[in-house]
Amino acid sequence: MSPLNSIFFRNASIVHPDFFFISGFAGIPHVEYYYVFSCFVYAVTLLGNTFVMFMICTDHGLHSPKYIAVFNLALCDLCGSTACIPQMIDTFLFKSQLISFDACMANMFFVYFFIALQSFTLAVLSYDRCVAICFPLRYNEIVTSKSILVITSILWTFAGISILTGVLLISSLSFCKSTVIHSHFCDQGPIYRLACNDNTPSSVINWTHPIMLLWFPILFIVGTYICIARALLKIAAASERLKAMKTCTSHLILVSMFYIPICITEGMGPVIDMNSRIINMSLTTILPPMLNPIIYTLKTEEFRESIKKLYRKNKIPITVRNK
């Protein structure tokens, strides 16, 4: 059944389709392998982020402000991947490309909500590193568990209100022409352009959301690292400078993986072709959540020590039982 043939009226002025049709990639052979790869990525993401959250919860040595933010990042990665990947696999691998209007709005909200939270959490982690390096003697006074929890709660609320506003504006539009979404999920940009009434408010949201949820965090992170660089230049001993820099490497890798693809996509705007946009956006959504826990376990000394402690703790009872 064509999605154009299933239209219903919410009221006299707003027309919503029963279903949208998500088109996905166009003209790429063997694209099903990409979706199989996405299944593997999702499995690793589930295991990795669940493990990170488990370690932070069980090891009291990781009950610090920094690891509250890391836990929040792992939670957002897990939920963001769950909002995106299973829907994408069902849509394209199992050829279920019709999605109801309400399910589409829910999908749009959760995908963008957790992308925004990932962006904000990376900014919170940069704030943590900035205070630790620029004000080491006052770190425990400035960055407390309570302050990080308050900041995190504010960011969750702000992201929720911002994304919900965009979704409600989409819901106020009429769709009486095409209902084909040229993306891999219920993407706000392609959807509001399908409207046949005035979509100016959604158009404004479409360019203000990246500024608030993407560019402001990037500018904040850049600002914190300028402060960190200035503080490092004041450290006389090269070994101490290197030690301080190492505490930032994990975060810098996470920032690069998350922001570079999405900045390229947003920066090129309508110039980028549909397939390239879908690849960039989907990789931004699925790869960082998989790699973040791997990077933290390999690059963060406290986390490596926590894993060793857990290993030794479980090894000793086994040895005793064998004797």
C-alpha positions in Angstrom: 0.0 0.0 0.0 1.4 3.4 -1.0 1.9 5.8 1.9 0.3 8.5 -0.2 -3.0 6.7 -0.2 -3.3 6.5 3.6 -4.1 10.1 4.8 -6.3 11.0 7.8 -7.4 14.4 9.2 -6.5 15.3 12.8 -8.6 18.5 12.4 -9.8 20.7 9.6 -6.4 22.4 9.1 -3.8 19.7 9.8 -3.3 16.6 7.6 -1.2 13.8 8.9 -0.3 10.6 7.0 -1.0 7.2 8.6 2.5 6.2 7.5 5.8 7.7 6.4 8.1 5.7 4.0 11.8 5.7 5.0 13.8 5.4 1.7 17.3 4.8 3.1 20.2 4.5 0.7 19.6 4.9 -3.0 21.4 2.7 -5.6 24.1 1.2 -3.4 24.6 -2.5 -4.1 24.8 -5.1 -1.3 23.8 -2.4 1.2 22.4 -5.2 3.4 26.0 -5.9 4.6 26.0 -2.4 6.2 22.9 -3.3 8.2 24.5 -6.7 9.3 27.6 -4.7 10.4 25.2 -2.4 12.4 23.9 -5.5 14.2 27.5 -6.4 15.2 28.1 -2.7 16.3 24.9 -2.7 18.4 25.9 -6.0 20.2 29.3 -4.6 21.1 27.7 -1.3 22.2 25.4 -3.1 24.5 28.1 -5.2 26.1 30.7 -2.4 26.3 28.5 0.3 27.8 26.7 -2.1 30.2 30.2 -3.2 31.4 31.3 0.4 31.9 28.1 1.2 33.9 28.5 -2.0 35.9 32.1 -1.2 36.8 31.3 2.4 37.9 28.4 1.2 40.0 30.3 -1.6 41.8 33.7 0.0 42.3 33.7 2.6 45.0 37.0 3.9 43.6 35.1 5.1 40.5 32.4 7.0 42.6 33.8 10.4 41.6 32.4 13.4 39.7 34.3 12.5 36.5 32.8 9.0 36.5 29.3 10.2 37.1 29.7 12.0 33.8 31.3 8.9 32.2 28.3 6.8 33.5 25.9 9.4 31.9 27.8 9.2 28.6 27.6 5.3 28.6 23.8 5.5 29.4 23.3 8.0 26.6 25.3 5.9 24.2 23.3 2.8 25.1 19.9 4.5 24.8 20.9 6.4 21.7 22.0 3.2 19.9 18.8 1.5 21.0 16.7 4.3 19.6 18.5 4.2 16.3 20.0 0.8 15.3 17.1 -1.7 16.0 14.7 0.6 14.1 17.2 0.9 11.2 17.7 -2.9 11.0 14.0 -3.6 11.1 13.4 -0.9 8.5 15.9 -1.9 5.9 17.2 -5.5 6.6 13.6 -6.8 7.1 12.1 -4.4 4.5 9.7 -2.7 6.9 10.1 0.8 5.6 6.6 2.0 6.5 6.4 3.7 9.9 3.4 5.1 11.6 3.2 8.9 12.2 3.3 8.6 16.0 6.1 6.0 15.9 8.0 8.3 13.6 7.7 11.3 16.0 8.8 9.1 18.9 11.8 7.8 16.9 12.8 11.4 16.0 12.6 12.5 19.6 14.7 9.8 21.1 17.4 9.8 18.4 17.9 13.6 18.6 17.5 13.6 22.4 20.3 11.2 23.0 22.6 12.8 20.3 22.1 16.1 22.2 22.9 14.5 25.5 26.0 12.9 24.1 27.2 16.3 22.9 26.4 17.9 26.3 28.1 15.1 28.2 31.3 15.6 26.2 31.2 19.2 27.2 30.8 18.3 30.9 33.8 16.0 30.6 35.9 18.8 29.1 34.8 21.0 32.0 36.0 18.3 34.4 39.4 18.1 32.7 39.8 21.9 32.6 39.2 22.3 36.3 41.5 19.3 37.1 44.4 20.8 35.2 43.9 24.5 35.6 42.8 24.5 39.3 44.2 21.2 40.7 44.2 22.4 44.3 40.6 23.5 44.1 39.3 20.6 42.0 37.6 18.8 44.9 36.0 22.0 46.0 34.7 23.0 42.5 33.8 19.7 40.9 31.7 17.7 43.3 29.3 14.8 42.8 26.4 17.1 43.7 27.4 19.7 41.2 27.9 17.2 38.3 24.5 15.7 39.1 22.8 19.1 39.1 24.5 20.0 35.8 23.6 16.7 34.3 19.9 17.1 35.4 19.8 20.6 33.9 21.2 19.3 30.6 18.7 16.4 30.4 15.8 18.8 31.0 17.1 21.4 28.5 17.7 18.7 25.8 14.3 17.2 26.4 12.5 20.5 26.1 14.4 21.6 23.0 13.9 18.3 21.1 10.2 18.0 22.2 9.6 21.5 20.9 11.0 20.5 17.5 8.8 17.3 17.4 5.7 19.3 18.4 6.3 21.8 15.6 6.6 18.9 13.2 3.3 17.5 14.5 1.6 20.8 13.7 2.5 20.5 10.0 0.3 19.1 7.2 1.6 16.5 4.9 -0.5 16.2 1.7 2.2 15.6 -0.9 5.0 13.1 -0.6 5.5 11.1 2.6 8.9 9.6 1.6 11.6 10.5 4.1 15.0 10.5 2.4 17.0 9.4 5.4 17.7 6.3 7.5 15.4 7.3 10.3 12.7 9.9 11.0 15.0 12.8 10.4 13.7 16.2 11.2 15.2 18.1 8.2 13.8 15.8 5.4 10.4 15.6 7.2 9.6 19.3 7.7 10.5 20.0 4.0 7.7 17.6 3.0 5.1 19.9 4.6 2.5 21.6 2.4 1.7 24.4 4.9 3.9 27.1 6.5 7.0 25.3 7.9 8.9 28.4 9.0 8.9 27.5 12.7 10.3 24.1 12.0 12.9 25.6 9.6 14.0 28.0 12.3 14.3 25.0 14.8 16.2 23.1 12.1 19.1 25.6 12.1 18.9 26.7 15.8 19.0 23.2 17.2 22.5 22.5 15.7 23.7 25.8 17.1 22.4 25.1 20.7 23.0 21.4 20.8 26.2 21.1 18.7 28.1 24.3 18.0 27.8 25.7 21.6 29.2 22.5 23.1 32.0 22.5 20.5 32.9 26.1 21.3 32.8 25.4 25.0 35.1 22.3 24.5 37.5 24.4 22.4 37.5 27.1 25.1 38.3 24.6 27.8 41.2 23.2 25.9 42.6 26.6 25.2 42.6 27.1 29.0 44.2 23.6 29.4 46.9 24.4 26.9 47.8 27.7 28.7 47.9 25.9 32.0 50.2 23.1 30.5 52.6 25.7 29.2 53.1 27.0 32.7 54.2 23.6 33.9 58.0 23.5 33.9 58.6 19.8 34.2 58.1 17.9 30.9 57.1 14.7 32.6 54.4 16.5 34.6 53.1 18.2 31.5 53.0 14.8 29.7 51.1 13.2 32.6 48.5 16.0 32.6 48.1 15.7 28.8 47.5 11.9 29.1 44.4 12.5 31.2 42.9 14.4 28.3 43.6 11.9 25.5 40.6 9.7 26.0 38.3 12.7 25.9 39.9 14.2 22.8 39.5 10.9 20.9 35.8 10.8 21.9 35.3 14.4 20.9 36.9 13.8 17.5 34.9 10.7 16.7 31.6 12.3 17.6 31.9 15.8 16.2 34.0 15.5 13.0 31.5 13.5 11.0 28.4 15.4 12.2 30.2 18.8 11.7 31.0 17.8 8.1 27.4 16.8 7.5 25.9 19.9 9.1 28.6 22.2 7.5 28.0 21.0 4.0 24.2 21.2 4.4 22.3 20.8 1.1 25.6 20.3 -0.9 26.2 16.8 0.4 24.4 14.1 -1.5 21.8 11.9 0.2 23.8 8.7 0.5 26.8 10.5 2.0 24.6 12.3 4.5 23.0 9.0 5.6 26.4 7.3 5.9 27.9 10.2 7.9 24.9 10.6 10.2 24.5 6.8 10.8 28.2 6.3 11.5 28.1 9.3 14.0 25.1 7.6 15.7 26.4 4.0 15.9 30.3 4.1 16.0 31.1 6.4 18.9 28.8 4.6 21.4 30.6 1.3 20.5 34.1 2.8 20.7 33.6 5.0 23.8 33.8 2.2 26.4 36.7 0.6 24.6 38.7 3.8 24.6 37.9 4.4 28.3 39.0 0.9 29.3 42.2 1.1 27.3 43.2 4.8 27.9 42.0 5.6 31.4 44.4 4.4 34.2 41.7 4.4 36.9 39.5 2.2 34.8 42.3 -0.3 34.0 43.1 -0.5 37.7 39.4 -1.1 38.5 39.3 -4.0 36.0 42.5 -5.5 37.4 41.0 -5.3 40.9 37.8 -7.0 39.8 39.9 -9.7 38.0 42.0 -10.4 41.1 38.9 -10.4 43.3 37.2 -13.1 41.2 40.4 -15.1 40.7 41.1 -15.6 44.4 37.9 -17.4 45.3 38.3 -19.7 42.3 41.9 -20.6 43.4 40.7 -21.3 46.9 37.9 -23.6 45.7 40.4 -25.5 43.5 42.6 -26.2 46.5 
